[in-house]
C-alpha cells in the first residue's frame, strides 16, 4: 500500500503554538514533541499511531492522536529518531528521521505529518478454511489490530469486502465471499466495534487483482479488503 507523506517540523523554545494546553513539560534531559497528523486538506486525523525509534537505544516512543489529530510525548535529547506510521494493521518505516539536539535548556518541537488516507486496504493475514467462511486462528492478530484501529476512529465507516478466485460457479463464489465478509464483520462487532460502523459485502470472483491462470494469482484474488466509506 502506497501512502504519500510529508513531514514538517517547527522549532520553538518556550511556547507551543497551535496546540491545546500543554500537559507534558520539557526538562533538561527530554524535549517535548507536539505531534499533529492531518490530511492534505489540513483536516485533523484522529486515532493515528506514530512511533519514534531511537537510533541510539532502539527504544520506541509514540502515541495516538486525539480528536484534534494531536498528541504529545517526551523524547530524550541528543539523539536521532526513525519515524514509522501505522495505519489500519500495518506499520511502515518511511526512512524519515528526526534529530533532537543536545542543546541546553528546555526544548519544544512541533511535528506535523500529512497523510493521504488509502480508500482500499487489503488484509494480508486473514485466512479461512478451504471453501468455508471459518476464520482461522492465525487471522486473530490482524483482526485485533483492525479492531484497535477502529476503536480510535469516531466517525469512520468501513466496508469489509470479500473476494474469491474464479474456481467454481459464480453463485457459489458470491455466497462464499459474502459469508467470509460477514465473518470478519462479526469478529469486529464481537470485539467491541459498533455494528453501524461496519458493513460486509461479497464480490465473488469480480475485480481480480491478478491473473487466475496461476496458483499465486488465484491466491492474491482470494482476499479480504477494507473499503473506507466515510473517514
Short mmCIF file of the C-alpha atoms (twelve columns), coordinates in Angstrom:
data_MODEL
# 
_entry.id   MODEL 
# 
loop_
_atom_site.group_PDB 
_atom_site.id 
_atom_site.type_symbol 
_atom_site.label_atom_id 
_atom_site.label_alt_id 
_atom_site.label_comp_id 
_atom_site.label_asym_id 
_atom_site.label_seq_id 
_atom_site.Cartn_x 
_atom_site.Cartn_y 
_atom_site.Cartn_z 
_atom_site.pdbx_PDB_model_num 
ATOM 1   C CA . UNK A 1   0.000   0.000   0.000   1 
ATOM 2   C CA . UNK A 2   1.459   3.306   -1.033  1 
ATOM 3   C CA . UNK A 3   0.975   6.248   1.199   1 
ATOM 4   C CA . UNK A 4   2.148   9.724   0.482   1 
ATOM 5   C CA . UNK A 5   3.544   11.506  3.469   1 
ATOM 6   C CA . UNK A 6   5.076   14.890  4.113   1 
ATOM 7   C CA . UNK A 7   6.826   15.617  7.367   1 
ATOM 8   C CA . UNK A 8   7.246   19.147  8.606   1 
ATOM 9   C CA . UNK A 9   8.943   20.345  11.766  1 
ATOM 10  C CA . UNK A 10  8.880   23.709  13.514  1 
ATOM 11  C CA . UNK A 11  11.160  24.649  16.385  1 
ATOM 12  C CA . UNK A 12  10.152  26.618  19.475  1 
ATOM 13  C CA . UNK A 13  11.790  27.253  22.831  1 
ATOM 14  C CA . UNK A 14  9.224   28.459  25.298  1 
ATOM 15  C CA . UNK A 15  5.682   28.375  23.931  1 
ATOM 16  C CA . UNK A 16  3.648   25.922  21.928  1 
ATOM 17  C CA . UNK A 17  1.747   27.495  19.051  1 
ATOM 18  C CA . UNK A 18  -1.389  25.910  17.652  1 
ATOM 19  C CA . UNK A 19  -1.695  23.040  20.160  1 
ATOM 20  C CA . UNK A 20  -4.076  22.539  23.037  1 
ATOM 21  C CA . UNK A 21  -2.958  23.286  26.557  1 
ATOM 22  C CA . UNK A 22  0.338   21.591  27.307  1 
ATOM 23  C CA . UNK A 23  0.151   18.673  29.719  1 
ATOM 24  C CA . UNK A 24  3.739   17.470  29.493  1 
ATOM 25  C CA . UNK A 25  6.685   19.734  30.141  1 
ATOM 26  C CA . UNK A 26  10.220  19.600  28.695  1 
ATOM 27  C CA . UNK A 27  13.138  19.267  31.084  1 
ATOM 28  C CA . UNK A 28  16.930  19.262  30.923  1 
ATOM 29  C CA . UNK A 29  17.018  15.670  29.638  1 
ATOM 30  C CA . UNK A 30  13.903  15.423  27.460  1 
ATOM 31  C CA . UNK A 31  12.485  17.606  24.724  1 
ATOM 32  C CA . UNK A 32  8.745   17.999  24.340  1 
ATOM 33  C CA . UNK A 33  7.366   16.912  20.964  1 
ATOM 34  C CA . UNK A 34  3.909   18.050  19.856  1 
ATOM 35  C CA . UNK A 35  2.751   15.766  17.061  1 
ATOM 36  C CA . UNK A 36  -0.099  16.575  14.663  1 
ATOM 37  C CA . UNK A 37  -1.457  14.326  11.898  1 
ATOM 38  C CA . UNK A 38  -3.553  15.892  9.127   1 
ATOM 39  C CA . UNK A 39  -4.626  15.030  5.591   1 
ATOM 40  C CA . UNK A 40  -3.670  17.070  2.550   1 
ATOM 41  C CA . UNK A 41  -6.657  19.356  3.134   1 
ATOM 42  C CA . UNK A 42  -5.324  20.011  6.661   1 
ATOM 43  C CA . UNK A 43  -8.180  18.123  8.308   1 
ATOM 44  C CA . UNK A 44  -7.028  16.575  11.613  1 
ATOM 45  C CA . UNK A 45  -6.897  12.775  11.706  1 
ATOM 46  C CA . UNK A 46  -7.885  11.100  14.964  1 
ATOM 47  C CA . UNK A 47  -6.716  7.676   16.100  1 
ATOM 48  C CA . UNK A 48  -3.483  7.749   14.084  1 
ATOM 49  C CA . UNK A 49  -0.422  5.999   15.530  1 
ATOM 50  C CA . UNK A 50  3.072   7.448   15.114  1 
ATOM 51  C CA . UNK A 51  6.260   5.948   16.563  1 
ATOM 52  C CA . UNK A 52  9.738   7.429   17.041  1 
ATOM 53  C CA . UNK A 53  12.506  4.857   17.495  1 
ATOM 54  C CA . UNK A 54  15.835  5.912   18.976  1 
ATOM 55  C CA . UNK A 55  18.794  5.106   16.752  1 
ATOM 56  C CA . UNK A 56  20.983  5.059   19.863  1 
ATOM 57  C CA . UNK A 57  18.982  2.798   22.170  1 
ATOM 58  C CA . UNK A 58  16.353  1.213   19.852  1 
ATOM 59  C CA . UNK A 59  13.692  2.306   22.335  1 
ATOM 60  C CA . UNK A 60  10.411  3.344   20.747  1 
ATOM 61  C CA . UNK A 61  8.288   6.293   21.839  1 
ATOM 62  C CA . UNK A 62  4.903   7.087   20.362  1 
ATOM 63  C CA . UNK A 63  1.278   7.937   20.767  1 
ATOM 64  C CA . UNK A 64  -2.183  8.045   19.232  1 
ATOM 65  C CA . UNK A 65  -3.751  11.264  18.002  1 
ATOM 66  C CA . UNK A 66  -6.806  12.627  19.790  1 
ATOM 67  C CA . UNK A 67  -9.946  14.124  18.229  1 
ATOM 68  C CA . UNK A 68  -7.874  17.143  17.176  1 
ATOM 69  C CA . UNK A 69  -5.298  14.944  15.468  1 
ATOM 70  C CA . UNK A 70  -2.636  15.623  18.113  1 
ATOM 71  C CA . UNK A 71  -0.635  14.062  20.925  1 
ATOM 72  C CA . UNK A 72  2.441   14.891  22.998  1 
ATOM 73  C CA . UNK A 73  5.461   12.915  24.131  1 
ATOM 74  C CA . UNK A 74  8.866   13.448  25.677  1 
ATOM 75  C CA . UNK A 75  11.984  12.403  23.732  1 
ATOM 76  C CA . UNK A 76  15.498  12.236  25.177  1 
ATOM 77  C CA . UNK A 77  17.769  14.881  23.710  1 
ATOM 78  C CA . UNK A 78  20.990  14.282  21.768  1 
ATOM 79  C CA . UNK A 79  19.526  11.500  19.659  1 
ATOM 80  C CA . UNK A 80  18.241  10.705  16.162  1 
ATOM 81  C CA . UNK A 81  14.863  9.017   15.758  1 
ATOM 82  C CA . UNK A 82  13.419  6.947   12.931  1 
ATOM 83  C CA . UNK A 83  9.743   7.567   12.276  1 
ATOM 84  C CA . UNK A 84  7.117   4.955   11.483  1 
ATOM 85  C CA . UNK A 85  3.428   5.395   10.892  1 
ATOM 86  C CA . UNK A 86  0.755   2.779   11.480  1 
ATOM 87  C CA . UNK A 87  -2.465  2.766   9.535   1 
ATOM 88  C CA . UNK A 88  -5.077  0.026   9.687   1 
ATOM 89  C CA . UNK A 89  -2.949  -3.016  10.576  1 
ATOM 90  C CA . UNK A 90  0.475   -2.293  9.080   1 
ATOM 91  C CA . UNK A 91  3.400   -0.167  10.201  1 
ATOM 92  C CA . UNK A 92  5.802   1.274   7.654   1 
ATOM 93  C CA . UNK A 93  9.252   2.759   8.089   1 
ATOM 94  C CA . UNK A 94  9.342   5.850   5.930   1 
ATOM 95  C CA . UNK A 95  13.105  6.306   6.286   1 
ATOM 96  C CA . UNK A 96  12.431  9.714   7.763   1 
ATOM 97  C CA . UNK A 97  14.393  10.839  10.769  1 
ATOM 98  C CA . UNK A 98  14.127  13.451  13.462  1 
ATOM 99  C CA . UNK A 99  17.126  14.850  15.301  1 
ATOM 100 C CA . UNK A 100 16.700  16.122  18.855  1 
ATOM 101 C CA . UNK A 101 19.789  18.242  19.573  1 
ATOM 102 C CA . UNK A 102 21.783  18.245  22.787  1 
ATOM 103 C CA . UNK A 103 21.116  21.936  23.363  1 
ATOM 104 C CA . UNK A 104 20.859  23.161  26.922  1 
ATOM 105 C CA . UNK A 105 17.590  24.493  28.211  1 
ATOM 106 C CA . UNK A 106 14.009  23.458  27.633  1 
ATOM 107 C CA . UNK A 107 13.247  22.433  24.046  1 
ATOM 108 C CA . UNK A 108 9.855   22.054  22.377  1 
ATOM 109 C CA . UNK A 109 9.260   20.839  18.825  1 
ATOM 110 C CA . UNK A 110 6.088   20.861  16.731  1 
ATOM 111 C CA . UNK A 111 5.953   17.999  14.233  1 
ATOM 112 C CA . UNK A 112 3.227   17.734  11.587  1 
ATOM 113 C CA . UNK A 113 2.593   14.643  9.480   1 
ATOM 114 C CA . UNK A 114 0.458   14.973  6.367   1 
ATOM 115 C CA . UNK A 115 -1.058  11.721  5.144   1 
ATOM 116 C CA . UNK A 116 -3.203  10.684  2.207   1 
ATOM 117 C CA . UNK A 117 -5.622  8.086   3.550   1 
ATOM 118 C CA . UNK A 118 -5.993  4.971   1.368   1 
ATOM 119 C CA . UNK A 119 -9.514  4.197   0.201   1 
ATOM 120 C CA . UNK A 120 -8.811  0.471   -0.006  1 
ATOM 121 C CA . UNK A 121 -6.639  -1.685  2.235   1 
ATOM 122 C CA . UNK A 122 -6.014  -5.416  1.844   1 
ATOM 123 C CA . UNK A 123 -5.860  -7.538  4.990   1 
ATOM 124 C CA . UNK A 124 -2.750  -9.640  4.343   1 
ATOM 125 C CA . UNK A 125 -3.090  -12.120 7.201   1 
ATOM 126 C CA . UNK A 126 -6.777  -13.015 7.281   1 
ATOM 127 C CA . UNK A 127 -7.269  -16.690 6.423   1 
ATOM 128 C CA . UNK A 128 -10.245 -19.047 6.100   1 
ATOM 129 C CA . UNK A 129 -10.608 -22.795 5.993   1 
ATOM 130 C CA . UNK A 130 -10.660 -24.024 2.389   1 
ATOM 131 C CA . UNK A 131 -14.059 -23.494 0.798   1 
ATOM 132 C CA . UNK A 132 -15.535 -22.236 4.074   1 
ATOM 133 C CA . UNK A 133 -16.167 -18.982 5.912   1 
ATOM 134 C CA . UNK A 134 -14.496 -20.174 9.116   1 
ATOM 135 C CA . UNK A 135 -11.764 -17.783 10.240  1 
ATOM 136 C CA . UNK A 136 -8.503  -19.485 11.126  1 
ATOM 137 C CA . UNK A 137 -6.794  -18.605 14.410  1 
ATOM 138 C CA . UNK A 138 -3.817  -17.021 12.652  1 
ATOM 139 C CA . UNK A 139 -6.223  -14.306 11.477  1 
ATOM 140 C CA . UNK A 140 -6.739  -13.022 15.017  1 
ATOM 141 C CA . UNK A 141 -3.625  -10.828 15.167  1 
ATOM 142 C CA . UNK A 142 -4.528  -8.712  12.145  1 
ATOM 143 C CA . UNK A 143 -8.201  -8.584  13.044  1 
ATOM 144 C CA . UNK A 144 -7.304  -7.459  16.567  1 
ATOM 145 C CA . UNK A 145 -5.117  -4.721  15.059  1 
ATOM 146 C CA . UNK A 146 -8.033  -3.645  12.858  1 
ATOM 147 C CA . UNK A 147 -10.315 -3.654  15.890  1 
ATOM 148 C CA . UNK A 148 -7.877  -1.452  17.797  1 
ATOM 149 C CA . UNK A 149 -7.649  0.925   14.843  1 
ATOM 150 C CA . UNK A 150 -11.424 1.212   14.516  1 
ATOM 151 C CA . UNK A 151 -11.883 1.854   18.244  1 
ATOM 152 C CA . UNK A 152 -9.910  5.074   17.803  1 
ATOM 153 C CA . UNK A 153 -11.990 6.174   14.809  1 
ATOM 154 C CA . UNK A 154 -15.054 8.076   15.988  1 
ATOM 155 C CA . UNK A 155 -16.648 8.766   12.597  1 
ATOM 156 C CA . UNK A 156 -15.085 6.236   10.203  1 
ATOM 157 C CA . UNK A 157 -17.339 3.726   8.488   1 
ATOM 158 C CA . UNK A 158 -15.875 0.813   6.553   1 
ATOM 159 C CA . UNK A 159 -16.936 -1.978  4.255   1 
ATOM 160 C CA . UNK A 160 -15.446 -5.446  4.612   1 
ATOM 161 C CA . UNK A 161 -15.206 -6.729  1.049   1 
ATOM 162 C CA . UNK A 162 -14.758 -10.423 0.307   1 
ATOM 163 C CA . UNK A 163 -13.337 -11.793 -2.956  1 
ATOM 164 C CA . UNK A 164 -12.649 -15.262 -4.367  1 
ATOM 165 C CA . UNK A 165 -10.724 -16.673 -7.322  1 
ATOM 166 C CA . UNK A 166 -12.601 -17.972 -10.387 1 
ATOM 167 C CA . UNK A 167 -12.712 -21.653 -9.383  1 
ATOM 168 C CA . UNK A 168 -16.313 -22.880 -9.196  1 
ATOM 169 C CA . UNK A 169 -19.518 -21.228 -10.343 1 
ATOM 170 C CA . UNK A 170 -20.319 -17.565 -9.871  1 
ATOM 171 C CA . UNK A 171 -23.241 -18.105 -7.492  1 
ATOM 172 C CA . UNK A 172 -21.213 -20.235 -5.089  1 
ATOM 173 C CA . UNK A 173 -18.304 -17.797 -5.178  1 
ATOM 174 C CA . UNK A 174 -20.597 -14.861 -4.480  1 
ATOM 175 C CA . UNK A 175 -22.130 -16.623 -1.475  1 
ATOM 176 C CA . UNK A 176 -18.738 -17.713 -0.134  1 
ATOM 177 C CA . UNK A 177 -17.321 -14.197 -0.428  1 
ATOM 178 C CA . UNK A 178 -20.373 -12.753 1.351   1 
ATOM 179 C CA . UNK A 179 -20.131 -15.317 4.147   1 
ATOM 180 C CA . UNK A 180 -16.441 -14.547 4.623   1 
ATOM 181 C CA . UNK A 181 -17.045 -10.797 4.694   1 
ATOM 182 C CA . UNK A 182 -19.801 -11.390 7.250   1 
ATOM 183 C CA . UNK A 183 -17.411 -13.473 9.373   1 
ATOM 184 C CA . UNK A 184 -14.891 -10.619 9.541   1 
ATOM 185 C CA . UNK A 185 -17.623 -8.087  10.312  1 
ATOM 186 C CA . UNK A 186 -18.983 -10.311 13.074  1 
ATOM 187 C CA . UNK A 187 -15.485 -10.639 14.558  1 
ATOM 188 C CA . UNK A 188 -15.133 -6.860  14.745  1 
ATOM 189 C CA . UNK A 189 -18.589 -6.419  16.274  1 
ATOM 190 C CA . UNK A 190 -17.974 -9.172  18.838  1 
ATOM 191 C CA . UNK A 191 -14.804 -7.342  19.895  1 
ATOM 192 C CA . UNK A 192 -16.496 -4.021  20.547  1 
ATOM 193 C CA . UNK A 193 -16.901 -2.253  17.197  1 
ATOM 194 C CA . UNK A 194 -20.321 -0.699  16.685  1 
ATOM 195 C CA . UNK A 195 -22.385 -2.532  14.062  1 
ATOM 196 C CA . UNK A 196 -23.279 0.717   12.286  1 
ATOM 197 C CA . UNK A 197 -19.591 1.360   11.550  1 
ATOM 198 C CA . UNK A 198 -19.052 -1.833  9.542   1 
ATOM 199 C CA . UNK A 199 -20.881 -3.300  6.561   1 
ATOM 200 C CA . UNK A 200 -19.992 -6.505  4.715   1 
ATOM 201 C CA . UNK A 201 -20.265 -7.255  1.019   1 
ATOM 202 C CA . UNK A 202 -19.173 -10.207 -1.085  1 
ATOM 203 C CA . UNK A 203 -17.972 -9.605  -4.620  1 
ATOM 204 C CA . UNK A 204 -17.282 -13.186 -5.678  1 
ATOM 205 C CA . UNK A 205 -14.623 -13.510 -8.357  1 
ATOM 206 C CA . UNK A 206 -15.139 -9.995  -9.718  1 
ATOM 207 C CA . UNK A 207 -12.401 -7.355  -9.691  1 
ATOM 208 C CA . UNK A 208 -9.380  -9.703  -9.725  1 
ATOM 209 C CA . UNK A 209 -6.060  -8.101  -8.803  1 
ATOM 210 C CA . UNK A 210 -4.002  -10.797 -10.535 1 
ATOM 211 C CA . UNK A 211 -4.348  -13.462 -13.210 1 
ATOM 212 C CA . UNK A 212 -6.332  -16.560 -12.275 1 
ATOM 213 C CA . UNK A 213 -4.098  -18.631 -14.548 1 
ATOM 214 C CA . UNK A 214 -1.522  -19.305 -11.822 1 
ATOM 215 C CA . UNK A 215 -1.783  -20.552 -8.213  1 
ATOM 216 C CA . UNK A 216 -0.121  -17.362 -6.963  1 
ATOM 217 C CA . UNK A 217 -2.565  -15.202 -8.889  1 
ATOM 218 C CA . UNK A 218 -5.531  -17.135 -7.510  1 
ATOM 219 C CA . UNK A 219 -4.193  -16.723 -4.003  1 
ATOM 220 C CA . UNK A 220 -3.954  -12.959 -4.468  1 
ATOM 221 C CA . UNK A 221 -7.537  -12.846 -5.713  1 
ATOM 222 C CA . UNK A 222 -8.809  -14.750 -2.648  1 
ATOM 223 C CA . UNK A 223 -8.624  -11.706 -0.411  1 
ATOM 224 C CA . UNK A 224 -10.399 -9.561  2.153   1 
ATOM 225 C CA . UNK A 225 -10.305 -5.797  1.725   1 
ATOM 226 C CA . UNK A 226 -11.274 -2.830  3.855   1 
ATOM 227 C CA . UNK A 227 -13.001 -0.030  1.948   1 
ATOM 228 C CA . UNK A 228 -13.341 3.338   3.652   1 
ATOM 229 C CA . UNK A 229 -16.908 4.572   3.177   1 
ATOM 230 C CA . UNK A 230 -16.605 7.580   5.476   1 
ATOM 231 C CA . UNK A 231 -13.498 8.904   7.196   1 
# 
